[in-house]
Amino acid sequence: MIRITTKSYSNNPERVLILAHGAGAPMDSSFMESLVAELDRQGVACVRFEFPYMEKRREDGKKRLPDKPSVLLESFRAELDSVRAEVGSHCRLIIGGKSMGGRMASVLASEGVPGVDGVVCFGYPFHPPGKPDRWRTSHLSSVTSPLLIVQGTRDPFGKLEELQAHGAIDGVTRIHWLDGGDHDFRTPARHALNQSDLIRMAAVATRQFVDEEVGSSGSGFAQVMVSLPADLD
């Protein structure tokens, strides 16, 4: 299995995130590269891997549909076991990913696999775009470890107003909203913040979540809206 780790991973890290890619882009997409760089600055070491269908795409350049969920989960579970064996029990090990990768992380956590201290999803696909009646959240109530979702307010897979109308979701510890962000945390042209700003905020929110919720009793469900930083007013 192909893997990319940040430099801090080899330096006895206290916090590690196994970060899975989304359905259409590989583990080294520009979004993933930017996100892991910001996470590393926040003291969260990252391990990236690719699901089998994406590995095949890397080999021959042909685009493929994602593997069936059982294959995706088997691949994720193997990476989890490998990383946990490498970092030891002292390390807080979080699993997560972008879009589909985050969803698979949450499904894996809902199965009660050992070794998971927390889950972080970046741009969770709550429902297919334009189909808010098809929610993909039924398994989340079985997630027992702390779970953070970082979501753009304009994400077509789950917008702020849709989640507000839906109400609290069992199993989700915290939803951190990024103002103006779409599924890739991009903002409108005239917005005060850009994609880089939101990715940085996502990393800060992740570190805060790990410090406050992972390994603690937690504080219950919360939805957090990012406000404009003072230096960007």
Summary of the structure (lengths in Angstrom):
residues: 233
radius of gyration: 16.5
end to end distance: 44.8
largest distance: 47.4
contacts: 759
relative contact order: 0.14
helix: 38%
strand: 18%
